[in-house]
Amino acid sequence: MKIGTLDFGEKPLFLAPMEDVTDPAFRKLCKRFGADMMYTEFISADALIRNVPNSENKLKISDFERPVGIQLYGRDPEPIRDAAIKAESANPDIIDLNFGCPVKKVAGKGGGAGLLKEIPKMLEIIKAVVSAVKTPVTVKTRLGWDDNSIVIPDLAEQIQDCGAQALTIHGRTRAQMYTGQADWTLIGEVKKNQRIKIPIIGNGDVTTPERAKECFERYGVDAIMIGRGSIGRPWIFEEIKHYLETGEKVEKKDFDYYLNILKEQAENNIEMLGEQRGIVHTRRHIATSPLFKGIDNFKSTRIAMLKANTKEELFDIMDSISKNFDVSRETLFSTFD
């Protein structure tokens, strides 16, 4: 599978761009466990061209995580074009345009998935960015605004015709948000369309190696993008890759092995953001990790993790888990099987 001159090989796994999740610390871990493509958190085009520091900081990428894409969102062609030109100066491997974010503060203002209600403007944006930058431009979107406006079969062709070099499809409508089940059937129909020549990347509800294998084989996608399934579980990429290559599951490690990975994520964020900001930024990702879902009576401990304000406090809580709960391999990872 190729995007421009980037060759990802067969059945690559991409880390989805997620606000407040895919920061450098998390990307570093996902890369180590085998993610083939990274994306920054999505960046507001309007904020970027106004030189808002928080948005400019999101442009920072490192060679260790390449290939890496910068994702932009907005609602009008000119500011997104100008933001793409600025983003290109950070030397990303890809510039991705977000037409899929469903949250009200984005879609409700005409950005993200809001452009599924204004297809001509969406296409105008793609053309404007493609003509303004040399970096490959890709697109991420959804099936449509709601069940009464499923547009992706025709829209995929239009996106390709505008010069996008790959298309990621999240198998839900904007109205669904993140509820219900992702519909991969429509993703598969786009991929089977003989007129589609660009890579089609499927996204939505891939949380197990078995499901990843099924999506590749049944729907024929060129790559799979993993989002929420990686939160608190960056090792998911290793699990899926091993299964795709061998047909067998990765042998589970001891509980502390995974716990230390989550600690490393916190350490990395502390190094970049300072202790308080680093802990506040990371603690909810750790507390909601699937690592803890097989543990009985864990609610109060999870709440305590969510309230931790220092590294010592958070790590003490994490260290207490193996002492106070049954964390044997038989009770853990039940949600992964």
C-alpha positions as CSV (number, residue, x, y, z in Angstrom):
1,M,0.0,0.0,0.0
2,K,1.3,3.4,-1.0
3,I,0.4,7.0,-0.3
4,G,2.5,9.1,-2.7
5,T,6.0,7.7,-2.3
6,L,5.4,6.3,1.1
7,D,5.3,2.5,1.0
8,F,3.6,0.9,4.0
9,G,3.7,-2.7,2.9
10,E,0.8,-5.0,3.3
11,K,-1.9,-4.6,5.9
12,P,-0.5,-1.5,7.8
13,L,-2.0,-0.2,11.0
14,F,-2.5,3.5,11.5
15,L,-2.9,5.4,14.8
16,A,-5.9,7.7,14.4
17,P,-5.6,11.4,15.2
18,M,-7.4,12.0,18.5
19,E,-7.6,15.3,20.4
20,D,-5.9,15.2,23.8
21,V,-4.7,11.6,23.1
22,T,-2.2,11.4,20.2
23,D,0.3,13.7,21.8
24,P,4.1,13.0,21.2
25,A,4.3,10.8,24.4
26,F,1.5,8.5,23.2
27,R,2.7,8.4,19.6
28,K,6.2,7.4,20.8
29,L,4.7,4.3,22.6
30,C,2.4,3.4,19.6
31,K,5.4,3.6,17.3
32,R,7.4,1.3,19.5
33,F,4.6,-1.3,19.4
34,G,4.4,-1.2,15.6
35,A,2.0,1.5,14.4
36,D,2.9,2.1,10.8
37,M,1.6,5.7,10.6
38,M,1.2,8.4,13.2
39,Y,-1.0,11.5,13.2
40,T,-0.9,14.6,15.4
41,E,-3.9,15.7,17.3
42,F,-6.2,17.6,15.0
43,I,-5.3,21.3,14.6
44,S,-7.7,24.2,14.0
45,A,-6.8,25.9,10.8
46,D,-8.1,29.2,12.1
47,A,-6.1,29.0,15.2
48,L,-2.9,28.0,13.3
49,I,-3.0,30.9,11.0
50,R,-3.6,33.2,14.0
51,N,-0.4,31.8,15.5
52,V,-2.1,30.4,18.6
53,P,0.7,28.8,20.6
54,N,-1.2,25.7,21.6
55,S,-2.0,25.0,17.9
56,E,1.6,25.7,16.8
57,N,2.9,23.3,19.4
58,K,1.0,20.5,17.8
59,L,3.1,20.9,14.7
60,K,6.1,19.5,16.5
61,I,7.0,16.1,15.1
62,S,10.1,14.0,15.5
63,D,12.0,11.8,13.1
64,F,11.5,8.7,15.3
65,E,7.7,8.7,14.6
66,R,7.9,9.0,10.9
67,P,5.9,8.6,8.8
68,V,3.7,11.1,10.5
69,G,0.8,13.2,9.3
70,I,-0.5,16.6,10.5
71,Q,-4.3,16.8,10.6
72,L,-6.2,20.0,10.0
73,Y,-9.8,21.0,10.4
74,G,-11.8,24.1,9.6
75,R,-14.8,25.3,7.6
76,D,-13.6,27.5,4.8
77,P,-11.1,26.9,2.0
78,E,-8.8,29.9,2.3
79,P,-7.8,29.5,6.0
80,I,-7.4,25.7,5.6
81,R,-5.2,26.3,2.6
82,D,-3.1,28.8,4.4
83,A,-2.9,26.5,7.5
84,A,-1.8,23.7,5.2
85,I,1.0,25.8,3.8
86,K,2.1,26.6,7.4
87,A,1.9,23.0,8.4
88,E,4.0,21.9,5.5
89,S,6.9,23.9,6.9
90,A,7.0,21.4,9.8
91,N,7.9,18.8,7.1
92,P,5.1,16.2,7.7
93,D,4.9,13.1,5.5
94,I,1.2,13.7,5.0
95,I,-1.4,16.5,5.5
96,D,-4.7,15.1,6.4
97,L,-8.0,17.0,6.3
98,N,-10.6,16.2,9.0
99,F,-14.2,16.0,7.7
100,G,-15.2,13.5,10.3
101,C,-15.1,15.0,13.8
102,P,-18.7,14.8,15.1
103,V,-18.4,16.9,18.3
104,K,-20.7,19.9,18.5
105,K,-18.0,22.6,18.9
106,V,-16.5,21.5,15.6
107,A,-19.3,20.0,13.4
108,G,-21.9,22.4,14.8
109,K,-19.8,25.3,13.5
110,G,-19.4,23.9,10.0
111,G,-16.1,22.1,10.5
112,G,-15.2,18.4,10.7
113,A,-18.3,16.3,9.9
114,G,-20.3,19.5,9.5
115,L,-18.9,19.7,6.0
116,L,-20.9,16.5,5.1
117,K,-23.8,18.9,4.9
118,E,-21.9,21.1,2.5
119,I,-20.2,18.7,0.0
120,P,-19.3,21.4,-2.6
121,K,-17.4,23.4,0.1
122,M,-15.6,20.2,1.3
123,L,-14.5,19.5,-2.3
124,E,-13.4,23.1,-2.7
125,I,-11.3,22.8,0.4
126,I,-9.6,19.7,-0.8
127,K,-8.8,21.2,-4.2
128,A,-7.4,24.4,-2.5
129,V,-5.1,22.5,-0.3
130,V,-3.9,20.0,-2.9
131,S,-3.0,22.9,-5.2
132,A,-1.2,24.8,-2.4
133,V,1.2,22.1,-1.1
134,K,3.6,19.5,-2.4
135,T,3.0,17.1,0.6
136,P,0.5,14.3,-0.1
137,V,-3.0,15.3,1.0
138,T,-5.4,12.8,2.5
139,V,-8.9,12.9,3.8
140,K,-10.8,11.4,6.8
141,T,-14.6,11.5,6.8
142,R,-17.7,9.5,7.8
143,L,-20.5,7.8,5.9
144,G,-22.7,10.8,5.9
145,W,-24.5,13.3,8.2
146,D,-27.2,10.8,9.3
147,D,-29.0,7.6,8.0
148,N,-31.0,9.7,5.6
149,S,-27.9,11.2,3.9
150,I,-25.4,8.4,3.3
151,V,-23.1,10.0,0.8
152,I,-19.8,8.1,1.0
153,P,-20.1,5.9,-2.1
154,D,-20.3,8.9,-4.4
155,L,-18.3,11.2,-2.1
156,A,-15.3,8.9,-2.2
157,E,-15.0,9.3,-6.0
158,Q,-15.3,13.1,-5.7
159,I,-12.6,13.2,-3.0
160,Q,-10.3,11.2,-5.3
161,D,-11.1,13.4,-8.2
162,C,-10.1,16.5,-6.1
163,G,-6.5,15.1,-5.7
164,A,-6.6,13.4,-2.3
165,Q,-4.1,10.5,-2.3
166,A,-5.9,8.4,0.3
167,L,-9.3,8.3,2.1
168,T,-10.0,7.1,5.6
169,I,-13.7,6.3,6.3
170,H,-15.1,6.0,9.8
171,G,-18.0,3.6,9.5
172,R,-20.5,5.8,11.3
173,T,-22.6,8.9,10.5
174,R,-22.2,12.1,12.3
175,A,-25.5,11.6,14.0
176,Q,-24.2,8.3,15.5
177,M,-21.3,10.1,17.1
178,Y,-19.5,7.1,18.6
179,T,-22.6,5.0,19.5
180,G,-23.8,1.8,17.9
181,Q,-21.7,-0.3,15.6
182,A,-19.4,0.9,12.8
183,D,-20.7,-0.1,9.4
184,W,-17.8,-1.6,7.5
185,T,-20.1,-2.9,4.8
186,L,-20.2,0.6,3.2
187,I,-16.4,0.9,3.6
188,G,-16.0,-2.3,1.7
189,E,-18.3,-1.1,-1.0
190,V,-16.2,2.0,-1.5
191,K,-13.1,-0.2,-1.7
192,K,-14.7,-2.6,-4.3
193,N,-15.6,0.3,-6.5
194,Q,-13.4,-0.2,-9.6
195,R,-13.2,3.5,-10.2
196,I,-11.5,4.0,-6.8
197,K,-7.7,3.9,-7.2
198,I,-6.5,5.6,-4.0
199,P,-6.0,3.6,-0.8
200,I,-9.0,3.2,1.4
201,I,-8.4,3.1,5.1
202,G,-11.1,1.7,7.4
203,N,-11.8,3.0,10.9
204,G,-14.2,2.1,13.6
205,D,-14.5,-0.5,16.4
206,V,-11.3,-2.4,15.7
207,T,-10.3,-3.5,19.2
208,T,-9.1,-7.1,18.8
209,P,-6.7,-8.9,16.5
210,E,-9.5,-11.1,15.2
211,R,-11.6,-8.1,14.2
212,A,-8.6,-6.5,12.4
213,K,-8.0,-9.7,10.4
214,E,-11.7,-9.9,9.5
215,C,-11.8,-6.3,8.3
216,F,-8.8,-6.8,6.1
217,E,-10.1,-10.0,4.6
218,R,-13.9,-9.3,4.3
219,Y,-13.8,-5.7,3.3
220,G,-10.5,-5.5,1.5
221,V,-9.3,-2.2,3.0
222,D,-5.7,-1.2,2.3
223,A,-5.1,-0.2,5.9
224,I,-6.8,0.0,9.3
225,M,-6.9,3.0,11.5
226,I,-7.2,2.4,15.2
227,G,-8.5,5.1,17.5
228,R,-10.2,4.5,20.8
229,G,-9.0,0.9,20.9
230,S,-5.5,2.2,21.5
231,I,-6.3,4.5,24.5
232,G,-4.6,3.0,27.5
233,R,-3.5,0.1,25.3
234,P,-0.7,1.2,23.0
235,W,0.4,-2.4,22.7
236,I,-2.6,-3.2,20.6
237,F,-0.6,-2.7,17.5
238,E,1.9,-5.4,18.5
239,E,-1.0,-7.7,19.3
240,I,-2.7,-7.2,15.9
241,K,0.5,-7.4,13.9
242,H,1.5,-10.7,15.6
243,Y,-1.9,-12.2,14.9
244,L,-1.9,-11.1,11.3
245,E,1.5,-12.6,10.7
246,T,1.2,-15.8,12.7
247,G,-2.5,-16.5,13.3
248,E,-1.7,-16.7,17.0
249,K,-2.2,-14.3,19.8
250,V,0.7,-12.7,21.5
251,E,1.6,-14.4,24.8
252,K,0.4,-12.2,27.6
253,K,3.0,-10.7,29.8
254,D,2.8,-10.2,33.6
255,F,0.5,-7.4,34.8
256,D,3.4,-5.2,35.9
257,Y,4.8,-5.2,32.3
258,Y,1.7,-3.4,31.0
259,L,1.5,-1.2,34.1
260,N,5.0,0.0,33.5
261,I,4.1,1.0,29.9
262,L,1.3,3.2,31.3
263,K,3.8,4.7,33.8
264,E,6.2,5.4,30.9
265,Q,3.4,7.4,29.1
266,A,3.0,9.5,32.3
267,E,6.7,10.0,32.6
268,N,7.0,11.1,29.0
269,N,4.2,13.7,29.5
270,I,5.7,14.9,32.7
271,E,9.0,15.5,30.9
272,M,7.2,17.5,28.2
273,L,4.6,19.3,30.2
274,G,5.8,19.4,33.8
275,E,4.5,17.2,36.6
276,Q,1.0,18.7,37.3
277,R,0.0,19.2,33.7
278,G,1.6,15.9,32.7
279,I,-0.4,13.9,35.3
280,V,-3.6,15.7,34.6
281,H,-3.2,15.1,30.9
282,T,-2.4,11.4,31.3
283,R,-4.4,10.1,34.3
284,R,-7.7,9.7,32.5
285,H,-6.0,7.6,29.7
286,I,-4.4,5.4,32.3
287,A,-7.6,5.1,34.5
288,T,-9.7,3.9,31.6
289,S,-7.2,1.4,30.2
290,P,-8.6,-2.0,29.3
291,L,-5.8,-3.4,31.5
292,F,-8.1,-2.9,34.5
293,K,-11.4,-4.0,33.0
294,G,-11.0,-7.6,34.2
295,I,-10.6,-6.5,37.9
296,D,-13.5,-6.8,40.3
297,N,-14.5,-3.9,42.5
298,F,-12.1,-1.5,40.8
299,K,-14.4,1.6,40.7
300,S,-13.0,3.4,43.7
301,T,-9.5,2.8,42.6
302,R,-10.2,4.2,39.1
303,I,-11.8,7.3,40.7
304,A,-8.7,7.8,42.8
305,M,-6.5,7.6,39.7
306,L,-8.6,10.2,38.0
307,K,-8.1,12.6,41.0
308,A,-4.3,12.1,41.3
309,N,-2.4,15.3,40.9
310,T,1.2,14.2,41.4
311,K,3.4,11.5,40.0
312,E,3.9,10.0,43.4
313,E,0.2,9.8,44.1
314,L,-0.7,8.3,40.8
315,F,2.1,5.7,40.8
316,D,1.3,4.7,44.4
317,I,-2.2,4.0,43.4
318,M,-1.0,2.0,40.4
319,D,1.5,0.0,42.5
320,S,-1.2,-0.9,45.0
321,I,-3.3,-2.6,42.3
322,S,-1.2,-5.8,42.1
323,K,-1.1,-6.0,45.9
324,N,-4.8,-5.5,46.5
325,F,-6.6,-7.1,43.6
326,D,-6.5,-10.4,41.7
327,V,-4.4,-9.5,38.7
328,S,-3.6,-13.0,37.5
329,R,-3.5,-13.7,33.8
330,E,-6.8,-15.6,34.2
331,T,-8.7,-12.6,35.4
332,L,-7.1,-9.9,33.2
333,F,-7.5,-9.0,29.5
334,S,-10.9,-10.5,29.3
335,T,-12.1,-7.7,27.0
336,F,-9.3,-8.6,24.5
337,D,-10.4,-12.2,23.9
